[in-house]
Amino acid sequence: MLGVEDLARARETLYSAVFSDVLDGFGHMHQAMGPTIRPLDDTVVLIGRARTGAYMAVCDAGADDENPYELEIKLIDDIKPGEIPILGCAGNLRIAPWGELLTTATKMRGGVGCVTDGLCRDVRIIRELKFPVFCGGIGPLDSRGRGKMLEIDRPIECGGVKIRSGDIVFGDVDGVVVIPREIEEKVFAAAFKKVDGENRSRAELLNGRLLADVYATYGVL
């Protein structure tokens, strides 16, 4: 199992496209979330371990004595350092499960970002915090009366990708990729190797060598 140092090195060195290429090479060709899942801030990089929560659509806020946020509060209060809430809304853009207060609570628990295929709000403040959030859109809607978290720490689909608590999530300006925990070590090793080959290829291209010759040498593109 990869440690904190490995993830920190990956944050500085790797990027979503190389993870996607490596996963393709291992036969996992559906690990990149759809192109509608975008960062609120193109300059941030997201990497950490998933904690999943699944939302269902609702049409009212429930009884007056019911807490519609019960499970999402439970999830956020249980976040450990290096973890990332992954909130699956089945692409429902009437649900905005993420905002400023959840960002603040997650950050104080040591969480390192959020991914949802629903909406995000309070964007100005989240951007000021430089907290990595990837979402399906931006809107002012509260989840109350529109969506309710149904379960936590169960396998879900978010942005078209199956993800489980404990899987590694990497996101940057190109998108979000999910690395299954069973293959994380070989994926990271191959990703570091591929980046080294890309760096060597770039250097030779800058020296005027033909692309065909460089590709024949390093086998990366």
C-alpha positions as CSV (number, residue, x, y, z in Angstrom):
1,M,0.0,0.0,0.0
2,L,1.4,3.4,-1.0
3,G,2.2,5.9,1.7
4,V,2.0,9.6,2.2
5,E,5.5,10.1,0.7
6,D,4.5,8.3,-2.5
7,L,1.4,10.4,-2.9
8,A,3.3,13.6,-2.2
9,R,5.9,12.7,-4.9
10,A,3.0,11.9,-7.3
11,R,1.5,15.3,-6.7
12,E,4.7,17.0,-7.7
13,T,5.6,14.7,-10.7
14,L,2.6,13.0,-12.2
15,Y,-0.6,14.1,-14.0
16,S,-4.0,12.7,-14.9
17,A,-3.1,11.9,-18.5
18,V,-0.2,9.6,-17.6
19,F,-2.3,7.8,-15.0
20,S,-5.0,7.3,-17.7
21,D,-2.5,6.0,-20.2
22,V,-1.0,3.5,-17.7
23,L,-4.4,2.3,-16.6
24,D,-5.3,1.8,-20.3
25,G,-2.1,-0.3,-20.6
26,F,-3.2,-2.5,-17.7
27,G,-6.7,-3.1,-19.3
28,H,-8.5,-0.6,-17.1
29,M,-9.9,1.7,-19.8
30,H,-12.8,3.3,-17.9
31,Q,-11.0,5.0,-15.0
32,A,-11.2,8.6,-16.1
33,M,-14.3,10.6,-15.1
34,G,-16.4,12.2,-17.8
35,P,-15.3,15.6,-19.2
36,T,-18.0,17.5,-17.3
37,I,-16.3,16.9,-14.0
38,R,-14.1,20.0,-13.8
39,P,-12.0,21.7,-11.2
40,L,-13.1,25.0,-9.6
41,D,-9.5,26.1,-9.8
42,D,-7.4,24.9,-12.8
43,T,-4.1,25.4,-10.8
44,V,-4.8,22.9,-8.1
45,V,-3.9,19.2,-8.0
46,L,-6.0,16.6,-6.1
47,I,-4.6,13.3,-4.8
48,G,-5.8,11.1,-1.9
49,R,-7.9,8.2,-0.9
50,A,-11.6,8.1,-1.6
51,R,-14.4,8.1,1.0
52,T,-17.7,7.5,-0.9
53,G,-21.2,8.8,-0.4
54,A,-24.2,8.2,-2.6
55,Y,-27.1,10.6,-3.0
56,M,-30.7,9.9,-4.1
57,A,-33.1,12.4,-5.5
58,V,-35.9,13.5,-3.3
59,C,-38.8,15.9,-3.8
60,D,-39.2,17.4,-0.3
61,A,-37.1,18.1,2.8
62,G,-38.9,15.4,5.0
63,A,-40.4,15.8,8.4
64,D,-39.6,18.9,10.4
65,D,-37.7,16.9,13.0
66,E,-35.7,15.0,10.4
67,N,-32.0,16.0,9.7
68,P,-31.6,15.7,5.9
69,Y,-27.8,16.1,6.3
70,E,-27.3,13.3,8.8
71,L,-25.2,11.0,6.7
72,E,-23.1,13.6,5.0
73,I,-22.3,15.1,8.4
74,K,-21.3,11.7,9.6
75,L,-19.0,11.2,6.6
76,I,-17.3,14.6,6.9
77,D,-16.8,14.3,10.6
78,D,-15.1,10.9,10.0
79,I,-12.7,12.1,7.3
80,K,-9.1,11.2,8.0
81,P,-6.0,13.1,6.8
82,G,-5.4,12.5,3.1
83,E,-8.9,11.4,2.4
84,I,-11.3,12.9,-0.2
85,P,-15.1,12.8,-0.1
86,I,-16.4,11.4,-3.4
87,L,-20.1,12.3,-3.7
88,G,-22.1,10.4,-6.4
89,C,-25.3,12.2,-7.4
90,A,-25.9,10.1,-10.6
91,G,-25.2,13.3,-12.5
92,N,-28.2,15.0,-11.0
93,L,-27.6,18.7,-11.5
94,R,-30.4,19.7,-9.2
95,I,-28.3,18.5,-6.2
96,A,-25.5,20.7,-4.9
97,P,-24.0,18.6,-2.1
98,W,-20.8,20.7,-1.7
99,G,-20.1,24.2,-0.4
100,E,-18.1,26.4,1.9
101,L,-19.0,24.8,5.2
102,L,-18.3,21.2,4.1
103,T,-15.0,22.5,2.6
104,T,-14.0,24.1,5.9
105,A,-15.0,21.0,8.0
106,T,-13.2,18.6,5.6
107,K,-10.0,20.8,5.5
108,M,-9.9,20.9,9.3
109,R,-10.1,17.1,9.5
110,G,-7.1,16.8,7.1
111,G,-9.2,16.1,4.0
112,V,-7.5,17.1,0.8
113,G,-10.4,17.8,-1.6
114,C,-13.8,16.7,-2.9
115,V,-15.2,15.2,-6.1
116,T,-18.9,15.2,-7.0
117,D,-20.8,14.8,-10.2
118,G,-23.4,17.1,-8.7
119,L,-23.1,20.8,-8.2
120,C,-20.9,23.0,-6.0
121,R,-21.7,26.4,-4.5
122,D,-19.9,29.0,-2.5
123,V,-17.3,28.9,-5.2
124,R,-15.6,32.2,-4.5
125,I,-14.7,31.2,-0.9
126,I,-13.6,27.7,-1.9
127,R,-11.3,29.2,-4.5
128,E,-9.8,31.5,-2.0
129,L,-9.0,28.5,0.2
130,K,-7.2,26.8,-2.6
131,F,-9.1,23.6,-1.7
132,P,-9.3,21.2,-4.6
133,V,-12.9,20.6,-5.6
134,F,-14.0,18.9,-8.9
135,C,-17.7,19.0,-9.7
136,G,-20.3,18.6,-12.4
137,G,-21.3,22.2,-12.4
138,I,-21.8,25.3,-10.3
139,G,-25.1,26.5,-8.9
140,P,-26.7,28.0,-5.7
141,L,-29.1,25.1,-5.0
142,D,-29.1,23.5,-1.6
143,S,-29.3,19.7,-1.5
144,R,-32.1,19.9,1.1
145,G,-35.4,18.9,-0.5
146,R,-33.6,17.8,-3.7
147,G,-31.2,15.1,-2.7
148,K,-30.3,13.1,0.4
149,M,-27.3,11.0,1.1
150,L,-28.4,7.4,1.0
151,E,-25.3,5.5,2.1
152,I,-21.6,6.0,2.8
153,D,-18.4,3.9,2.2
154,R,-20.2,1.7,-0.3
155,P,-19.1,1.3,-4.0
156,I,-20.6,4.1,-6.1
157,E,-20.4,5.5,-9.5
158,C,-19.2,9.1,-9.9
159,G,-18.6,10.8,-13.2
160,G,-19.1,7.5,-14.9
161,V,-16.4,5.6,-12.9
162,K,-16.9,3.0,-10.3
163,I,-15.1,3.9,-7.1
164,R,-14.7,2.5,-3.6
165,S,-13.5,4.0,-0.3
166,G,-9.8,3.5,-0.3
167,D,-9.2,3.8,-4.0
168,I,-6.7,6.6,-5.0
169,V,-8.1,9.6,-6.8
170,F,-6.0,12.0,-8.8
171,G,-7.3,15.2,-10.4
172,D,-5.8,18.1,-12.3
173,V,-6.8,20.5,-15.0
174,D,-7.2,17.6,-17.5
175,G,-9.7,15.7,-15.3
176,V,-10.1,13.1,-12.6
177,V,-8.7,9.5,-12.7
178,V,-9.5,6.7,-10.2
179,I,-6.7,4.1,-9.4
180,P,-8.1,0.9,-7.9
181,R,-6.3,0.1,-4.7
182,E,-5.5,-3.5,-5.8
183,I,-3.2,-2.3,-8.5
184,E,-2.0,1.1,-7.1
185,E,1.6,0.1,-6.6
186,K,2.2,-1.2,-10.2
187,V,0.2,1.8,-11.6
188,F,2.4,4.3,-9.8
189,A,5.6,2.5,-10.7
190,A,4.6,2.5,-14.4
191,A,3.5,6.1,-14.2
192,F,6.8,7.3,-12.8
193,K,8.6,5.3,-15.5
194,K,6.4,6.8,-18.3
195,V,7.0,10.3,-17.1
196,D,10.7,9.8,-17.2
197,G,10.4,8.6,-20.8
198,E,8.3,11.6,-21.7
199,N,10.8,13.9,-20.1
200,R,13.6,12.3,-22.1
201,S,11.5,12.4,-25.3
202,R,10.7,16.1,-24.8
203,A,14.4,17.0,-24.3
204,E,15.4,15.2,-27.6
205,L,12.5,16.8,-29.5
206,L,13.7,20.2,-28.3
207,N,17.1,19.3,-29.7
208,G,15.5,18.8,-33.1
209,R,15.3,15.0,-33.3
210,L,12.5,13.6,-35.4
211,L,9.3,12.5,-33.5
212,A,9.4,9.1,-35.3
213,D,13.0,8.5,-34.0
214,V,12.2,9.6,-30.5
215,Y,9.1,7.4,-30.4
216,A,11.2,4.4,-31.6
217,T,13.6,5.0,-28.8
218,Y,11.3,5.6,-25.8
219,G,7.9,4.3,-27.0
220,V,5.9,7.1,-25.4
221,L,3.7,9.7,-27.0
